[in-house]
Amino acid sequence: MINELQIFPDIKLVYGDMPITAGNSKLMISFCTSGICECKAGDDYFYLTDENLIILEYCRNCQISCSYDHCCISLLIDQQFASADVSGLFEITGVVGNINNRSHCVLLTEIDLRSVISEIYQGMTANDIPMIRIKVIEFLMLIQKQDNVCTKHIEKLRNIGQYICQNISEHFSIPQLSDFFGMNQTTLKCEFKKYFGSSVYYYAKCRKMFRAVELLLQTDMKIIDIAEEVGYCNASKFASAFQSVIGVSPKNFRMEHKRPLSRSKACVSTLAAY
């Protein structure tokens, strides 16, 4: 399958795990065809499934990682958008206008949007360029119609997300986070899901498992030690959690994807490994 495709002069489609560098004039829209995809933008992590997507503006050095045997597709759009081929069909600023706080927004993908995403993926598999172009335009028009749910707690929510990711071995409850960040429990739960597109529990679990993937690929640590590193004292519970997110057991994942460490113990890149 192709990994990168220039749909129009101002729109590029990128498939799979890879770092994505988008300059100041770029807009990135990423969605997961199935499974779970991790999107890292700066210090923030977001988890995409086939039920949501993320729009990132002024995104630099984003990194996409996918769970086992699944993938992410990203559209990179030049915000100047001068393509004569499509500029008259819809207003591209309508997409940009949906972005919350000129930073990011997570949108739910309704059935019609998921259908178009599936057809884009099928078009890439078949290398059907004309069909992909039609479906990308349809996709953007559907995005334009969606309303973004705004939240006034963006900075505090970002701090909560980063705190969870920086303390990967800990397990946090809603009451603990509520007390620590001075935020009502109900508000924290609801607003966190609006901002990140997932619950606090699911978010923390995904970060732990994707961190475990990094350790499985980049080190020779025993699986039980990796489990403890991400907060699991019980190897069985860790294996179950890992498989529920990544789609395969930790042991089988390492066997299928592990690359030998060099003598200098340089880190193995995870960008093309999962």
C-alpha positions in Angstrom: 0.0 0.0 0.0 1.2 3.5 -0.8 2.4 5.5 2.3 2.1 9.0 0.9 -0.1 10.5 -1.8 -0.5 14.0 -3.2 -4.2 14.2 -3.7 -4.2 17.8 -4.9 -1.5 20.4 -4.9 -2.5 21.6 -1.4 -3.6 18.2 0.1 -1.4 15.3 0.9 -2.6 11.9 2.3 -0.2 10.0 4.6 -0.8 6.4 5.7 0.6 4.5 8.6 3.1 5.0 11.5 5.5 7.9 10.9 6.5 11.3 12.1 4.6 14.0 10.3 6.2 17.4 10.0 3.7 20.1 9.1 4.8 23.7 8.8 3.0 26.7 10.2 0.7 26.8 7.2 -0.4 23.2 7.6 -3.6 21.6 9.0 -3.5 17.9 9.9 -6.6 15.7 10.2 -5.9 12.2 11.4 -8.3 9.2 11.8 -7.9 5.6 12.6 -9.4 3.0 10.2 -9.6 0.4 13.0 -8.0 -0.5 16.3 -6.3 2.3 18.3 -3.8 5.0 17.1 -1.7 7.2 19.3 -1.1 10.7 18.1 1.7 12.7 19.9 1.7 16.4 19.3 4.2 18.3 21.3 3.7 17.2 24.9 0.1 16.0 24.3 -1.1 12.5 23.5 -4.4 11.6 21.9 -6.0 8.3 21.2 -8.0 7.7 18.0 -10.3 4.9 17.2 -12.8 4.5 14.3 -15.2 6.6 16.4 -13.3 9.8 16.5 -10.7 11.9 14.7 -8.4 14.8 15.5 -7.7 18.1 13.8 -4.4 19.7 14.6 -3.4 23.2 13.4 0.1 24.6 13.2 1.3 21.1 14.0 5.1 20.4 14.1 6.7 17.0 14.3 3.6 15.0 15.1 4.1 11.3 15.6 1.5 8.6 14.8 1.8 5.1 16.2 -0.8 2.4 15.7 -1.8 -0.7 17.5 -1.0 -4.1 16.1 -2.2 -4.7 12.5 -4.1 -1.4 12.4 -3.3 2.0 10.9 -3.9 5.7 10.9 -4.5 8.0 7.9 -3.7 11.7 8.0 -4.5 14.5 5.6 -2.1 17.4 5.5 -3.8 20.6 4.1 -2.1 23.8 3.2 -4.3 26.5 4.8 -3.7 28.9 1.9 -5.6 26.3 -0.1 -5.1 27.6 -3.7 -6.0 24.4 -5.5 -8.3 25.6 -8.4 -9.6 22.0 -8.7 -11.5 22.0 -5.4 -11.4 25.5 -3.9 -14.8 26.4 -5.5 -16.6 23.3 -4.1 -16.4 24.2 -0.4 -14.9 26.7 1.9 -11.8 25.3 3.5 -11.9 27.9 6.2 -15.0 26.1 7.5 -12.7 23.3 8.5 -10.2 25.5 10.2 -13.1 27.4 11.9 -14.0 24.2 13.8 -10.6 24.1 15.5 -10.9 24.8 19.2 -8.5 27.4 20.6 -6.4 27.2 17.4 -4.8 24.1 18.8 -6.8 21.0 18.3 -10.2 19.5 18.5 -11.4 15.9 18.6 -14.6 15.1 16.7 -16.8 12.1 16.8 -17.2 10.2 13.5 -20.8 9.5 12.7 -21.8 6.6 10.5 -21.6 8.6 7.2 -18.1 9.9 8.1 -16.9 6.4 9.0 -18.2 5.1 5.7 -16.2 7.7 3.8 -13.1 7.0 5.8 -13.4 3.3 5.0 -13.8 4.1 1.3 -10.6 6.3 1.4 -8.8 3.3 2.9 -10.1 0.9 0.3 -9.1 3.4 -2.4 -5.6 3.5 -1.1 -5.5 -0.3 -1.0 -6.6 -0.5 -4.7 -4.5 2.6 -5.6 -7.6 4.2 -7.1 -6.5 7.8 -7.2 -9.7 9.3 -8.8 -11.9 7.7 -6.2 -9.7 8.8 -3.4 -9.9 12.4 -4.6 -13.7 12.3 -4.7 -13.9 10.7 -1.2 -11.4 13.2 0.3 -13.6 16.1 -0.9 -16.6 14.4 0.6 -14.8 13.8 3.8 -13.8 17.5 4.2 -17.4 18.6 3.4 -18.7 16.4 6.1 -16.1 17.7 8.6 -17.1 21.2 7.8 -20.7 20.5 8.9 -19.7 19.0 12.3 -19.9 21.1 15.4 -16.9 21.1 17.8 -17.7 20.9 21.5 -15.7 23.7 23.2 -14.5 23.6 26.7 -13.2 26.5 28.8 -10.8 24.2 30.8 -8.3 23.6 28.1 -5.1 24.5 30.0 -6.1 22.6 33.1 -7.1 19.5 31.0 -3.8 19.6 29.1 -2.0 19.7 32.5 -4.0 16.7 33.7 -3.2 14.7 30.5 0.5 15.5 30.7 0.6 14.6 34.4 -0.9 11.2 33.7 1.6 10.6 30.9 4.6 11.8 33.0 3.6 9.4 35.9 3.2 6.3 33.8 3.7 3.9 36.6 0.9 5.4 38.7 -2.9 4.6 38.6 -5.0 7.8 39.2 -8.6 7.9 40.3 -11.0 10.7 39.4 -11.2 11.9 43.1 -7.3 12.0 43.2 -7.0 14.1 40.1 -10.0 16.2 41.1 -8.3 17.1 44.4 -4.9 17.6 43.0 -6.0 19.9 40.2 -8.9 21.6 42.0 -11.6 20.5 39.5 -15.0 19.2 40.3 -15.1 15.4 39.7 -18.1 15.5 37.3 -16.6 18.4 35.4 -13.3 16.7 35.1 -14.8 13.5 33.7 -17.0 15.3 31.2 -14.5 17.9 30.1 -11.6 15.5 29.8 -13.6 13.3 27.4 -14.6 16.4 25.4 -11.0 17.5 25.0 -9.2 14.1 24.6 -12.0 12.1 23.1 -11.7 9.4 25.7 -12.2 8.8 29.4 -9.5 9.3 31.9 -9.2 5.6 32.5 -9.0 4.7 28.9 -6.5 7.5 28.2 -4.2 6.4 30.9 -4.4 2.7 29.9 -3.6 3.5 26.3 -0.5 5.6 27.2 0.7 2.8 29.5 0.4 0.2 26.7 2.0 2.3 24.0 4.8 3.0 26.4 5.1 -0.8 27.0 5.4 -1.1 23.2 8.3 1.3 23.2 10.1 -0.7 25.9 9.4 -4.1 24.2 11.0 -2.8 21.0 13.8 -0.6 22.4 15.1 -2.7 25.3 15.8 -6.2 26.5 13.8 -5.7 29.7 11.8 -8.7 30.9 8.1 -8.5 30.3 7.3 -8.5 34.0 9.7 -5.6 34.5 8.0 -3.7 31.7 4.7 -4.4 33.4 6.0 -2.9 36.6 7.4 0.1 34.8 3.9 1.0 33.6 2.2 0.2 36.9 1.2 -3.5 36.7 2.5 -5.8 39.5 0.6 -8.7 38.0 1.9 -10.1 34.7 -1.4 -11.6 33.7 -3.3 -8.4 34.2 -0.7 -6.5 32.2 -0.9 -9.0 29.3 -4.6 -8.7 29.3 -4.5 -4.9 29.2 -1.8 -4.9 26.6 -3.8 -7.3 24.3 -7.0 -5.2 24.7 -5.2 -2.1 23.4 -2.5 -3.3 21.1 -4.4 -6.4 19.8 -1.8 -9.1 20.6 0.1 -10.4 23.7 3.3 -8.6 24.8 5.3 -11.8 24.2 4.0 -12.3 20.6 4.4 -8.6 19.9 8.1 -8.7 20.8 8.7 -11.9 18.9 7.1 -10.5 15.7 8.6 -6.9 15.9 11.7 -7.0 18.0 14.9 -5.8 16.2 18.3 -6.6 17.6 19.9 -3.7 19.6 23.2 -2.5 18.2 26.4 -2.8 20.2 26.1 0.9 21.0 22.7 0.2 22.4 21.1 2.8 20.2 17.4 3.0 20.5 15.4 1.2 17.8 13.0 3.4 16.0 9.4 2.6 16.7 8.1 4.6 13.7 8.2 1.7 11.3 7.8 -1.1 13.8 4.2 -0.9 14.9 
